[in-house]
């Protein structure tokens, strides 16, 4: 409790809200229709129960926590030399040792800032993960959280629960189940609400709605990402944000 109070006081000093969760949020998906209606060729259907919090306060919190002292702000290459031939080979074991991260870091240093900021510019690597979680050993009650990890942290420390590297940023409604990976591939294990099927039956004559339901599942996950990638995050993504990190240095 003392640790939580300390973090809450730190966030308040930065003008941030600790309890920034938005709960029981309803999201609208567009259901295609073969019949014309007042909304064009699509009809609106609302799915309730989403909980999420904005990403920018989470980024602030992560860089202010003690675990951020292990963050890598400057990328580098790691090589291994064959003991016999002396030939060197690049090793790709972390995000901050990849060519893409190094190139993005170099491009960012060459950019001219219009606001005259002279602070050191660093990359915050966001890694999202989501999967179904069984809440009890008995029964079928599940939650479907969305977690945020930071690629600036080594994968060995990122896998340690002691450091608290995992930041919950959302809970998808129980009716929507998705697996999200970095390749933007979605492995679907979702059961949409029965009310959606009844809603479709009001304007569709066919009884086989498998393709239409698959489309609705994709619509739902995209709407959720639209909420997470809000205007505040897009502004930070384009122009950056100034954070006083755990070591007291501004980046």
N, C-alpha and C positions, 0 to 999 in steps of 0.2 A: 504493500500500500504506500509505503514511503517512496518507493521508486516511481509508482504511478503519479503520486502527487508532485514529484520533482519534474517529471516529464510534462505534466499538465501546466505547471508554473512556467516551464521553459517555453512552451508553445504560446501561452498567453502573453509572455513578454515579446514574442514575435508577431502578435496580432492574429494568431491562429487558434482554431477551435479544436479541442481534443475530441469532443464528441461530435464529429462532423458527419456521422452516419445519417443517411436518409433511408427511412424504413417504409415498408408497405407502399412502395412506389408502383404505380400502374403504367405499363408501357403499351403503346398501340402498334399493332402490326397491320399490314395491308394485305388483305386476302383477295386474290384475283377472282374476278367474276366474269362469266360469259354474257351476263345480262347487264344492260345499262342501268345505272342508278344515279342518285344525286351526287355521289362522290366519283363519278366517272366509271371506269371499268374495274375499280377496286372498292372493297368495303373494309371498314375499320373494325378491328376486334381488340378489346383491351384485356391484357393479362396482368393480374395484380400479384403482389407479394415480393417484388424485387427489393433488395437492400444493397446499398453501395455507399461509398464515400469518395470525394474528389481525390484525384491523384496527386495534385500539387502539395497539399498538406502532408501526405504520406512521404513524399520525397524530402520535404523539409525535415520531418521527423527522423528519417533514416540517416540523413547526413549530420544530424545533431546528436545522435546516439553514440555511445561509447564504441560500438562495433564499427563505426565509420573510420576509426583510426587504422583499420586494416584495409580500407578502400584503396584501390589503385587508381590514381588520377592521371598518370602518364603511362600510355601503353609502351610496350617494348616487344622485341623479338627474342625468342628462346631457341637456341640451336644446340644440336648434339653432334659431336665429332666422333667418327668411327676410329677406334683406337688403332686399327691396322692400316687403313688407307688414308686416314686423315681427312676424309671427305665430310663436309658438314651437311646436316639435314635440319630443316626448320621443324620445330615442334609446335603443335597447336593444341594446347592443353587448357587454355583459359580464353575467355572472350577478349580480354585486353591484350592478348598476344596474337590476335588474328590480323590479317592484312586489312580487312574491312574496317576494324576499329582504328588501326594506325592511320589509314587513309583518311577516315572521317576526322580524326584528331588533327592531322596536318592541315586539312582543308579548313577546319574551324579556326586555326591559328592565323590563317592568311586572310580571313574575312575582316573587313573594316567595319567597325561598329560606329553607328551614327550618333550614339549617345556619349561618346568620349570615354567609355569605361575602360580602365587600364588593368582590371583584375585578371588573374589567371583564368583562362577558360578551360573547363574540363567537361568530359562527357559523363552523363548518368545513364548507365545501361539498364534498361528495364526489361525484366523477364517475367512473363505471366504464365501461370499454371492453374489448371482447374480440373477437377475430377469429382466423381461422386464419393461421398463420405458416409459410411454407416454410423449412425449415432448411438446404437446400442447393440449388444450381442444378440438380443432377442427382438423380434419384430422386424419391420421393414421401413422404419423411419430413416430418411436420408436427408442430407444437406448437400448442396452443390456450391462450394465456395470458389471464389476467384482469388488467388494469391499473387503477390508481387514480390519478386526477388530482384537483387541488384547484381548485375554482371561485374561491377567494380570489385566485388568481393570474390576471393578465391573459392572455387567449387568445394574445396575441402572445409573451409570455414562456413560456406553457404549451407553445407549439409549438417552443420552442428546446431542442435536445438538450443544450446547454452547461450549462444550469441544472439538469439532472437532474430535471425535474418529474414523470417517470413512475415509479410505484412498483408493481412486480409484486406481486400478492397471491395469485395462484393459477395453477395449470396444470391444465386440465381433462384427464381421460384422453384418449388418442388416439382412443378409440372414440366420444367425444362432442364434436360440433362445433356451436357456437352463435355467433350474432352477437347482442350485447346492446346496446341503445341506451336512452336515457333515457326513451323513451316506453313502456317495458315491453313492447315488441314484439320477439318473438324470430323471427329469420329462420333457419330450421333448415337445416343442411347436415351432418347428423349420420349416422354409420353406427354403429349399435349392434353389439355383439359377436355373432358367430354363435351363441355358446353361449346367448344369450337366446332366439333363435329355436328352438333345440333344446329349451330349457326350456319354452317355450310349447307346443310340439308334444306335450309329455308330458301335458297336460291339456286342450288345445283340439282339437276334431275338424276344424274348418275350417282350410284352408291359407292363406287370405288374412288376414294379420295387420297390414295397413297401418294401420288405425285404432288397434289396440292398441299397435303400435310407436310411433306418434305420441304416444300417451298416455305411454308409458314415457320418451320423450325429454323431455317436459315435466316428468315426475316427477323425472328426473335433475337438471335445472337447478334445480329448487326445493330439492332436497336439498342441492345445493352451496351455495345461498344460505343455507340453514339453518346450515351449518357456518361460513360467513363472518360471519353476523349472530349471533354467539354471545352468551352471557350477559354477558360483559365489555363487549362493544360496546353491547348494549341498556341496560346500566347507565349507560354514558357518554352514550348518546343521550338518556336520560331526565333524568339529573341533571348531566351535564357532567363534565369532568375539568380539573384544574388543570395547566397546562403553563407552564414557564419558557421563553419563546421565545428566539430567537436574539439579540435585543437585550437579554436579561436581565430583561425585564418579565414578570411573572406574569399570565396570563389564565385 
